[in-house]
């Protein structure tokens, strides 16, 4: 099956996001379009312009997937759903999981109905997308593990995982930590705005350290937000060894469970031709062990490239993608490509569209960012 994956540029400096357009062949001369996230409102509008320019004024998306409810993915998604034809929207509606998640909230007197109302009010952007889709009579589906979306199969999240993560989202009521620890997945709420501002202040004075092929600096134990862990992770086998893994902003939990799901479905790990580097190259989302499991162990220095690894990263951001993360992918056979202000395309069977050409992968970095 011929296909192409376009990573369109989103954001600048510390404003990141994802906007991915996938074209895949459905028969000789026929294809469908699939969208993954929309980035910011501005980038969402640019996605529409891009699609109409290259595929015609009547072009449309057969599927549009919102990987998770963070605004750097959802704002542009709303623009796209409102501004161009979409046949089917795939998105999680946090309030719909209220009933199953109720035991994991601290307030034991709260009813499922009250909880649903609270969550829906907090996630008004997601509610707005749902309203627009409903008004336009777009089919809305929930991308939980096992769902088939065009050529892709969703690996994570399982519905039960989503219900456990929901109380740990930033904008949901207080979680019952003991109940979640008993279940086995306690991530906690993300740092406060003040804490994040302090982190940025520290980042400005970041220290750099030397790294060699043999001395991997990336550590285990990174932790991302529960919202990121709810990201849609999915894979596809296009034939002829072309296997694709898309990760959104997934972290260790989602990636580990995705690997287990892939194994259950007979989808081979460590044999991908294309992998999305999660969460704009953050070191909070991956570590050596999960990378060894999913993409394979470290190869001898000088080994040939095994797969392509693309990352959505904003322009002029000194800290994303993290160089130690990129090095980790390079060590394991990845040819790393970052957007950083320009669109990048991975194509199999199709000619490059106007404005695209082959891109040289990023080199191994001899210096990486030190941990705080």
HELIX and SHEET records of a PDB file:
HELIX    1   1 UNK A   41  UNK A   55  1                                  15    
HELIX    2   2 UNK A   71  UNK A   83  1                                  13    
HELIX    3   3 UNK A   94  UNK A   97  5                                   4    
HELIX    4   4 UNK A   98  UNK A  101  1                                   4    
HELIX    5   5 UNK A  102  UNK A  104  5                                   3    
HELIX    6   6 UNK A  112  UNK A  122  1                                  11    
HELIX    7   7 UNK A  124  UNK A  135  1                                  12    
HELIX    8   8 UNK A  159  UNK A  166  1                                   8    
HELIX    9   9 UNK A  177  UNK A  183  1                                   7    
HELIX   10  10 UNK A  193  UNK A  204  1                                  12    
HELIX   11  11 UNK A  226  UNK A  229  1                                   4    
HELIX   12  12 UNK A  252  UNK A  264  1                                  13    
HELIX   13  13 UNK A  278  UNK A  281  5                                   4    
HELIX   14  14 UNK A  288  UNK A  294  1                                   7    
HELIX   15  15 UNK A  323  UNK A  331  1                                   9    
SHEET    1   A 7 UNK A 139  UNK A 141  0                                        
SHEET    2   A 7 UNK A  88  UNK A  90  1                                        
SHEET    3   A 7 UNK A  63  UNK A  65  1                                        
SHEET    4   A 7 UNK A  30  UNK A  36  1                                        
SHEET    5   A 7 UNK A  20  UNK A  27 -1                                        
SHEET    6   A 7 UNK A   3  UNK A   7 -1                                        
SHEET    7   A 7 UNK A 344  UNK A 348 -1                                        
SHEET    1   B 7 UNK A 148  UNK A 149  0                                        
SHEET    2   B 7 UNK A 152  UNK A 156 -1                                        
SHEET    3   B 7 UNK A 233  UNK A 237 -1                                        
SHEET    4   B 7 UNK A 243  UNK A 246 -1                                        
SHEET    5   B 7 UNK A 274  UNK A 276  1                                        
SHEET    6   B 7 UNK A 307  UNK A 311  1                                        
SHEET    7   B 7 UNK A 334  UNK A 338  1                                        
SHEET    1   C 2 UNK A 208  UNK A 210  0                                        
SHEET    2   C 2 UNK A 367  UNK A 369 -1                                        
END                                                                             
